[in-house]
Amino acid sequence: MGHLYGKTIGFVGFGHIATTTATLARAFGMKILALKRNVPKQQQQQHQIADAIYSSESACEMLRECDFVVCSLPGTPKTDGFMSSKEFEAMPSHSVFISIGRGSAVDEEALDHALRSGSIAGAALDVFRLCVKLYTVSAPPPS
């Protein structure tokens, strides 16, 4: 997977962060797919940034086409565990999952299973469902 040119990147959630990221991906010659909760029929066919926009009901259809999947969903009751076994199984075995949204949107056990079973090739997460608080102890000021 050495080159980005010609690869397909799919965005689960297509708000400000995702559209900005999609613009950068376009500069690398990537095909842009997007998943939005509320998509009028005519908007599914054409969009300024995305090559295609899918509704939530068509998530697996979009995921099947992706070399990379970027999840930028917010943390809401409707997005809780949105990326689950069904979605990971729909992704090609060479694909990479990237989470930059809220950790609660990803079923981490399902992701772990997808990685261990080889259903997907890799994952990068900057957030997790349970965020562990890290405490730092500062040294006393010099005397």
C-alpha positions as CSV (number, residue, x, y, z in Angstrom):
1,M,0.0,0.0,0.0
2,G,2.9,2.3,-0.7
3,H,1.1,4.9,-2.7
4,L,-1.9,7.1,-2.1
5,Y,-2.6,8.1,-5.7
6,G,-5.7,6.2,-7.0
7,K,-6.6,4.8,-3.6
8,T,-10.0,5.2,-2.1
9,I,-10.6,6.9,1.2
10,G,-13.9,6.8,2.9
11,F,-15.1,9.1,5.7
12,V,-17.5,8.0,8.3
13,G,-18.9,11.4,9.3
14,F,-18.4,14.3,7.0
15,G,-18.2,17.4,9.1
16,H,-15.5,20.1,9.1
17,I,-12.6,17.9,10.1
18,A,-13.5,15.2,7.6
19,T,-14.0,17.7,4.7
20,T,-10.7,19.4,5.5
21,T,-9.0,16.0,5.5
22,A,-10.7,15.0,2.3
23,T,-9.4,18.1,0.6
24,L,-5.9,17.1,1.6
25,A,-6.5,13.5,0.4
26,R,-7.7,14.9,-3.0
27,A,-4.3,16.6,-3.4
28,F,-2.8,13.1,-3.3
29,G,-5.1,11.9,-6.1
30,M,-7.4,9.8,-3.9
31,K,-11.0,9.0,-4.6
32,I,-13.2,10.5,-1.8
33,L,-16.3,8.7,-0.4
34,A,-18.3,10.0,2.5
35,L,-21.0,8.7,4.9
36,K,-23.4,11.3,6.3
37,R,-26.5,10.7,8.5
38,N,-28.9,12.8,6.5
39,V,-28.3,12.9,2.8
40,P,-30.8,14.1,0.2
41,K,-31.0,11.7,-2.8
42,Q,-29.6,14.3,-5.2
43,Q,-26.6,15.0,-2.9
44,Q,-25.6,11.4,-2.9
45,Q,-24.6,11.7,-6.5
46,Q,-22.8,15.0,-6.5
47,H,-20.8,16.9,-3.9
48,Q,-18.0,19.5,-4.2
49,I,-15.4,17.4,-2.4
50,A,-16.6,13.9,-2.3
51,D,-16.9,11.7,-5.3
52,A,-19.9,10.0,-3.7
53,I,-21.9,10.5,-0.5
54,Y,-23.7,7.6,1.2
55,S,-26.4,7.5,3.8
56,S,-26.0,5.6,7.1
57,E,-28.1,2.7,5.7
58,S,-25.5,2.3,2.9
59,A,-22.4,2.2,5.2
60,C,-21.3,-1.3,4.3
61,E,-21.7,-0.5,0.6
62,M,-19.3,2.4,1.0
63,L,-16.8,0.5,3.3
64,R,-16.4,-2.3,0.7
65,E,-14.8,0.2,-1.7
66,C,-12.3,1.7,0.7
67,D,-8.6,1.3,1.1
68,F,-8.7,3.7,4.1
69,V,-11.6,4.5,6.4
70,V,-11.5,7.6,8.5
71,C,-14.0,7.8,11.4
72,S,-14.6,11.3,12.7
73,L,-18.0,10.8,14.3
74,P,-19.0,12.8,17.3
75,G,-19.9,11.1,20.6
76,T,-23.7,10.9,20.6
77,P,-26.2,8.1,21.5
78,K,-26.8,7.6,17.8
79,T,-23.0,7.1,17.0
80,D,-22.2,4.9,20.0
81,G,-20.5,1.8,18.7
82,F,-21.3,2.8,15.1
83,M,-18.2,1.1,13.8
84,S,-18.9,-2.5,14.8
85,S,-18.2,-6.1,13.6
86,K,-20.6,-5.6,10.6
87,E,-18.8,-2.5,9.4
88,F,-15.2,-4.0,9.9
89,E,-16.2,-7.2,8.1
90,A,-17.4,-5.1,5.2
91,M,-14.0,-3.5,4.8
92,P,-11.5,-5.1,2.4
93,S,-8.7,-7.2,4.1
94,H,-6.1,-4.7,2.8
95,S,-7.8,-1.7,4.3
96,V,-6.7,0.5,7.2
97,F,-9.1,2.0,9.8
98,I,-8.3,5.5,11.2
99,S,-10.2,7.0,14.1
100,I,-10.0,10.7,14.7
101,G,-13.5,11.2,16.2
102,R,-14.8,10.2,19.6
103,G,-13.7,6.8,21.0
104,S,-17.3,5.8,21.8
105,A,-18.1,5.6,18.0
106,V,-15.8,2.5,17.7
107,D,-16.6,-1.0,19.1
108,E,-13.0,-1.7,20.2
109,E,-13.6,-5.4,20.8
110,A,-14.9,-5.7,17.2
111,L,-11.8,-3.7,16.0
112,D,-9.5,-6.0,17.9
113,H,-11.1,-9.0,16.4
114,A,-10.9,-7.6,12.9
115,L,-7.2,-6.9,13.3
116,R,-6.4,-10.3,14.9
117,S,-8.4,-12.2,12.3
118,G,-6.9,-10.3,9.3
119,S,-10.3,-8.9,8.3
120,I,-8.5,-5.5,8.0
121,A,-4.8,-4.7,7.6
122,G,-4.3,-2.1,10.2
123,A,-5.7,0.7,12.5
124,A,-4.6,4.0,13.9
125,L,-6.6,5.6,16.8
126,D,-6.0,8.8,18.5
127,V,-8.9,8.3,20.9
128,F,-10.4,5.4,22.8
129,R,-13.7,4.6,24.5
130,L,-12.1,4.8,27.9
131,C,-9.7,7.6,28.2
132,V,-7.2,7.0,31.0
133,K,-6.3,10.1,33.0
134,L,-2.6,10.6,33.2
135,Y,-1.2,12.5,36.1
136,T,2.1,14.2,36.0
137,V,4.1,15.0,39.1
138,S,6.1,18.1,38.7
139,A,9.4,18.5,40.4
140,P,9.5,21.0,43.2
141,P,10.8,24.4,42.2
142,P,14.6,24.9,42.5
143,S,15.7,26.5,45.7
